[in-house]
Amino acid sequence: MALKKDLLHPSARKPKPVDESKLGFGQIFSDHMFKWDYVEGKGWHNPRVEPYAPISLDPAALIFHYGQEVFEGLKAYRGADNGIYMFRPTENVKRFNRSCKRVCVPPVPEEEALEHLFEMVRVEQEWVPRREGASMYVRPTVIATEACLGVKVSREYLYYIIVGPVGAYYPEGFNPTKMYVEERYVRAAAGGLGEAKTSANYVASLLAMEEAHAKGFTQVLWLDACDKKTIEEVGTSNFFARINDEIITPPLGGSILPGVTRDSVIRLCKDWGLKVDERRITIDEVMAAQKDGGLQETFATGTAAVISPIGSLHYRGQDFSVAGGKTGELAQKLYDELIGIQYGTRPDKFGWVVKVC
């Protein structure tokens, strides 16, 4: 279906950030947004790009009461040739639809959704930073909009995309972070929403995250809801440990998010001939390895931060240094490789990068 565009006159558009070293994350938004409507029996219709503005919803809209919502996060990069690229966007669209299925939201047509994603980036391409390490963050979201107070599946939805320039996700940038190992609260359990990128998955983590921040920690390392021993994921990322030259990451068992960066790291490590094991790993195993010298490094992976080295773990009242509190060798190598692929300064042997314009 035809994509309609209602674009602001250049004189009415916002000024672009001058200092791209001070973008922060998720605080600056572009001039326009994409919208797409769904009505049961009619399907997805009326795709359009229009000026960025508040969304008007009925107070009884089901999103406010029963939480039918899904979002994604991906980035657009300005390459070495000044072209605009995206990293494995098809995987994000596929994951978006898997999340939709879990919360009873109708899936978006994947090819059409991908093209709308590209067109939104093309419209706002001048918002893509020129500084390496900065990028344009792209946030597709779908919400239930039918007005009804009965507990039910909505018959109407709004899908929208907003974008904006971002820098490093953590204030530390690409420097070692401090993780608080959480034993009191539970984020998700197998069979729940842990593997879906939906707001309910994240709101469950906020209290523990706020308490960790108040104590001076960067993020929370979550443990299994049942045994409080098995490592699951970091609050915003997947977890990796390098122990005696084995790369270990928790398996996808229904309670952690299947990260696109996680999959990319696994494939890179295997391609480099490293031993990679997607298996159950407990906090006790990590602590034992830290004690006997086998723990070489730990790091987290995700679209927002790419690779985030972990410099220390706080567990049961004690701080345990990892890799001497410095960035590990593998974390640095992975970061350099992924950033190089994303910005077009290193070969893309996997065909992960897509040129948008």
C-alpha positions as CSV (number, residue, x, y, z in Angstrom):
1,M,0.0,0.0,0.0
2,A,1.1,3.6,-0.7
3,L,3.1,5.3,2.0
4,K,1.8,8.9,2.5
5,K,4.2,11.6,3.7
6,D,3.4,14.9,5.4
7,L,6.8,16.4,5.9
8,L,7.6,19.7,7.7
9,H,9.1,22.5,5.7
10,P,12.8,22.7,6.3
11,S,12.4,26.0,8.1
12,A,10.1,24.4,10.7
13,R,12.5,21.5,11.5
14,K,14.5,21.2,14.7
15,P,18.2,22.1,14.8
16,K,20.5,19.1,14.8
17,P,22.8,18.6,17.7
18,V,26.1,20.4,17.3
19,D,28.3,18.3,19.6
20,E,27.8,14.7,18.8
21,S,30.0,13.6,21.7
22,K,27.3,14.7,24.1
23,L,24.2,13.0,22.6
24,G,23.3,10.8,25.6
25,F,20.8,8.1,24.9
26,G,17.1,8.3,24.0
27,Q,16.7,12.0,24.8
28,I,16.7,13.6,21.4
29,F,14.0,12.9,18.7
30,S,13.8,13.8,15.1
31,D,11.2,15.8,13.2
32,H,8.9,13.0,12.0
33,M,7.4,9.7,13.0
34,F,5.9,6.8,11.2
35,K,2.3,5.5,11.9
36,W,0.4,2.4,10.8
37,D,-3.1,1.5,11.8
38,Y,-4.7,-1.9,12.4
39,V,-8.4,-2.7,12.7
40,E,-9.7,-6.3,13.0
41,G,-11.2,-7.4,9.7
42,K,-9.3,-4.7,7.7
43,G,-5.7,-5.5,8.7
44,W,-2.8,-3.1,8.6
45,H,-3.6,0.0,6.6
46,N,-2.9,3.8,6.2
47,P,1.0,3.8,6.5
48,R,2.2,7.4,6.8
49,V,5.1,9.6,7.9
50,E,4.0,12.8,9.6
51,P,5.4,15.4,12.0
52,Y,6.6,14.1,15.4
53,A,3.8,14.9,17.9
54,P,2.0,13.5,21.0
55,I,-0.4,10.6,20.4
56,S,-4.0,11.1,21.4
57,L,-5.7,8.0,22.9
58,D,-9.0,7.3,24.6
59,P,-8.5,6.9,28.4
60,A,-10.0,3.4,28.1
61,A,-7.5,2.3,25.5
62,L,-6.5,-1.2,26.3
63,I,-2.8,-0.4,26.4
64,F,-3.3,1.6,29.6
65,H,-5.1,-1.2,31.4
66,Y,-3.9,-4.6,30.2
67,G,-0.5,-3.7,28.6
68,Q,-0.7,-5.1,25.1
69,E,2.5,-3.5,23.7
70,V,5.6,-4.6,21.9
71,F,8.7,-2.6,20.9
72,E,12.0,-3.1,19.2
73,G,15.4,-1.3,19.2
74,L,17.8,-1.1,16.3
75,K,20.2,1.5,14.9
76,A,21.1,3.3,11.7
77,Y,24.8,4.1,11.1
78,R,26.6,6.5,8.8
79,G,29.2,4.5,7.0
80,A,32.7,5.4,5.9
81,D,31.3,6.2,2.5
82,N,28.6,8.5,4.0
83,G,25.9,6.0,3.2
84,I,23.3,5.0,5.8
85,Y,23.4,1.4,7.0
86,M,21.4,-0.9,9.3
87,F,22.6,-4.0,11.1
88,R,20.6,-7.2,10.7
89,P,17.2,-5.4,10.6
90,T,15.4,-8.4,9.3
91,E,16.1,-10.2,12.6
92,N,14.6,-7.3,14.6
93,V,11.4,-7.5,12.5
94,K,11.2,-11.3,13.0
95,R,11.7,-10.9,16.8
96,F,9.1,-8.1,16.8
97,N,6.5,-10.5,15.4
98,R,7.5,-13.3,17.9
99,S,6.9,-10.8,20.7
100,C,3.6,-9.8,19.2
101,K,2.5,-13.4,19.2
102,R,3.2,-13.8,22.9
103,V,1.0,-10.8,23.8
104,C,-1.8,-11.5,21.2
105,V,-0.9,-8.5,18.9
106,P,-1.4,-9.2,15.2
107,P,1.9,-9.6,13.4
108,V,3.1,-7.0,10.9
109,P,3.8,-8.0,7.3
110,E,7.5,-8.5,7.5
111,E,8.6,-7.3,4.1
112,E,6.3,-4.3,4.2
113,A,7.4,-3.4,7.8
114,L,11.0,-3.6,6.8
115,E,10.5,-1.2,3.9
116,H,8.6,1.2,6.1
117,L,11.5,1.0,8.6
118,F,14.0,1.9,5.8
119,E,11.8,4.7,4.5
120,M,11.6,6.3,7.9
121,V,15.4,6.2,8.2
122,R,15.6,7.7,4.7
123,V,13.3,10.6,5.6
124,E,15.4,11.4,8.7
125,Q,18.8,10.5,7.3
126,E,20.2,13.9,8.3
127,W,19.7,12.9,11.9
128,V,22.2,10.1,11.6
129,P,25.4,11.3,13.4
130,R,28.7,11.5,11.6
131,R,30.8,10.7,14.6
132,E,31.9,7.0,14.9
133,G,30.3,5.5,18.0
134,A,27.2,7.6,17.6
135,S,24.2,6.4,15.6
136,M,20.5,6.9,15.1
137,Y,18.4,4.8,17.4
138,V,15.2,3.4,15.8
139,R,12.3,2.4,18.0
140,P,9.3,0.6,16.4
141,T,6.4,0.2,18.8
142,V,2.9,-1.2,18.7
143,I,0.1,-0.5,21.2
144,A,-3.5,-1.6,21.7
145,T,-5.8,1.3,21.1
146,E,-9.4,-0.1,21.4
147,A,-11.4,1.6,24.1
148,C,-12.7,-1.1,26.5
149,L,-12.4,-1.9,30.2
150,G,-13.0,-5.6,29.9
151,V,-10.0,-7.9,30.0
152,K,-9.7,-8.9,26.4
153,V,-7.6,-8.8,23.2
154,S,-7.8,-5.5,21.5
155,R,-9.3,-5.3,18.0
156,E,-7.4,-2.1,17.1
157,Y,-3.7,-1.1,17.2
158,L,-1.3,1.6,16.4
159,Y,2.2,0.8,15.2
160,Y,4.7,3.7,15.1
161,I,8.4,4.4,14.7
162,I,10.3,7.2,16.3
163,V,14.0,7.9,15.8
164,G,16.8,10.0,17.2
165,P,20.6,10.4,17.5
166,V,22.3,8.6,20.4
167,G,25.7,8.1,21.9
168,A,26.9,5.6,24.4
169,Y,24.1,3.8,26.4
170,Y,26.0,3.8,29.7
171,P,27.6,6.9,31.1
172,E,30.8,4.8,31.3
173,G,30.8,4.4,27.5
174,F,32.9,1.4,26.5
175,N,34.4,1.0,29.9
176,P,33.9,-1.7,32.6
177,T,30.6,-1.6,34.4
178,K,29.7,-2.6,37.9
179,M,27.0,-5.3,38.2
180,Y,24.8,-6.0,41.2
181,V,23.8,-9.7,41.4
182,E,20.1,-9.7,42.3
183,E,18.7,-12.4,44.6
184,R,15.7,-10.7,46.1
185,Y,13.5,-9.8,43.1
186,V,12.4,-11.8,40.1
187,R,12.3,-10.5,36.6
188,A,10.9,-13.4,34.6
189,A,10.3,-17.1,34.6
190,A,10.1,-19.7,31.8
191,G,6.6,-19.5,30.3
192,G,6.3,-15.8,31.2
193,L,7.2,-12.7,29.2
194,G,11.0,-12.8,29.6
195,E,11.6,-13.7,25.9
196,A,9.3,-11.0,24.6
197,K,10.3,-7.4,24.1
198,T,7.3,-6.0,25.8
199,S,7.0,-3.3,28.4
200,A,5.7,-5.7,31.1
201,N,9.0,-7.5,30.8
202,Y,11.0,-4.4,31.6
203,V,8.8,-2.8,34.3
204,A,9.4,-5.9,36.4
205,S,13.1,-5.0,36.5
206,L,12.8,-1.3,37.4
207,L,12.7,-1.5,41.2
208,A,15.8,-3.7,41.4
209,M,17.6,-1.4,38.9
210,E,16.7,1.7,40.8
211,E,18.0,0.2,44.1
212,A,21.2,-0.9,42.3
213,H,21.7,2.6,40.9
214,A,21.3,4.1,44.3
215,K,24.1,1.9,45.6
216,G,26.4,3.0,42.8
217,F,26.0,0.0,40.4
218,T,25.5,0.3,36.6
219,Q,23.0,-2.5,36.2
220,V,21.5,-5.7,37.6
221,L,22.6,-9.3,36.8
222,W,19.4,-11.4,37.0
223,L,19.2,-15.0,38.4
224,D,16.7,-17.7,37.6
225,A,13.4,-17.2,39.3
226,C,13.3,-20.6,40.8
227,D,16.8,-21.5,42.1
228,K,18.2,-17.9,42.4
229,K,21.5,-19.4,41.2
230,T,21.4,-19.8,37.5
231,I,22.4,-16.6,35.6
232,E,19.9,-15.3,33.1
233,E,20.7,-11.8,31.7
234,V,21.7,-8.3,32.6
235,G,18.9,-5.8,32.8
236,T,19.2,-4.6,29.3
237,S,21.6,-7.1,27.7
238,N,22.6,-10.8,27.4
239,F,25.4,-12.1,29.6
240,F,28.7,-13.8,28.5
241,A,31.5,-15.2,30.6
242,R,35.0,-16.3,29.5
243,I,36.2,-19.1,31.8
244,N,39.4,-21.0,31.0
245,D,39.1,-19.9,27.3
246,E,35.5,-21.2,27.1
247,I,32.9,-18.6,26.1
248,I,29.7,-19.3,28.0
249,T,26.3,-17.7,27.6
250,P,22.9,-18.8,29.1
251,P,20.7,-20.7,26.7
252,L,17.4,-19.4,25.3
253,G,15.0,-21.1,27.5
254,G,12.0,-18.8,27.4
255,S,12.9,-16.4,30.1
256,I,15.6,-14.3,28.4
257,L,15.5,-12.1,25.3
258,P,17.0,-13.7,22.2
259,G,19.4,-10.8,21.4
260,V,20.5,-10.0,17.9
261,T,23.9,-8.9,19.2
262,R,24.1,-12.1,21.3
263,D,23.6,-14.2,18.2
264,S,26.2,-12.1,16.3
265,V,28.8,-12.6,19.1
266,I,28.2,-16.3,19.1
267,R,28.7,-16.5,15.4
268,L,31.8,-14.3,15.5
269,C,33.4,-16.3,18.3
270,K,32.8,-19.6,16.5
271,D,34.2,-18.2,13.3
272,W,37.3,-17.3,15.1
273,G,37.7,-20.8,16.3
274,L,36.8,-20.2,19.9
275,K,34.9,-22.7,22.0
276,V,31.3,-21.4,22.6
277,D,28.8,-23.1,24.9
278,E,25.2,-22.0,25.3
279,R,24.6,-23.7,28.6
280,R,23.4,-23.2,32.2
281,I,25.9,-21.3,34.2
282,T,25.4,-20.4,37.9
283,I,26.7,-17.5,39.9
284,D,28.5,-20.0,42.1
285,E,30.4,-21.3,39.1
286,V,31.4,-17.7,38.2
287,M,32.5,-16.9,41.7
288,A,34.5,-20.1,42.0
289,A,36.2,-19.3,38.7
290,Q,36.9,-15.8,40.0
291,K,38.5,-17.2,43.1
292,D,40.7,-19.8,41.3
293,G,41.8,-17.4,38.5
294,G,39.8,-19.1,35.7
295,L,37.4,-16.2,35.2
296,Q,39.1,-14.2,32.4
297,E,36.3,-11.7,31.7
298,T,32.6,-11.1,31.6
299,F,30.6,-8.8,29.4
300,A,27.1,-8.0,28.2
301,T,25.7,-7.7,24.7
302,G,22.9,-5.7,23.2
303,T,21.9,-3.2,20.5
304,A,22.1,-0.2,22.7
305,A,25.5,-0.7,24.2
306,V,26.9,-3.3,21.7
307,I,29.5,-4.8,24.0
308,S,29.6,-3.7,27.7
309,P,32.6,-5.1,29.6
310,I,31.8,-6.0,33.3
311,G,34.6,-4.9,35.6
312,S,33.1,-6.1,38.9
313,L,30.3,-8.2,40.3
314,H,28.7,-7.4,43.6
315,Y,27.4,-10.6,45.3
316,R,26.2,-11.1,48.8
317,G,27.7,-7.9,50.1
318,Q,31.1,-8.3,48.4
319,D,32.7,-6.8,45.3
320,F,34.5,-9.2,43.1
321,S,36.8,-7.8,40.4
322,V,36.7,-9.2,36.9
323,A,39.7,-9.0,34.6
324,G,41.4,-6.7,37.1
325,G,38.5,-4.2,36.6
326,K,39.6,-3.6,33.0
327,T,38.1,-4.4,29.6
328,G,38.8,-8.0,28.7
329,E,40.7,-8.9,25.5
330,L,37.7,-10.7,23.9
331,A,35.2,-7.9,24.8
332,Q,37.5,-5.4,23.1
333,K,38.0,-7.5,20.0
334,L,34.3,-8.1,19.7
335,Y,33.5,-4.5,20.1
336,D,36.0,-3.4,17.5
337,E,34.8,-6.0,15.1
338,L,31.1,-5.3,15.4
339,I,31.6,-1.5,15.3
340,G,33.8,-2.0,12.3
341,I,31.2,-4.0,10.5
342,Q,28.4,-1.6,11.4
343,Y,30.3,1.5,10.2
344,G,31.7,-0.2,7.1
345,T,35.4,-0.1,8.1
346,R,35.7,-3.9,8.3
347,P,34.6,-6.7,6.0
348,D,31.0,-8.0,6.4
349,K,31.5,-11.6,5.6
350,F,28.2,-12.6,7.1
351,G,26.1,-10.2,5.0
352,W,24.7,-8.5,8.2
353,V,24.7,-4.9,7.0
354,V,22.0,-3.4,4.8
355,K,22.5,-0.2,2.9
356,V,19.4,2.0,3.3
357,C,20.4,5.1,1.3
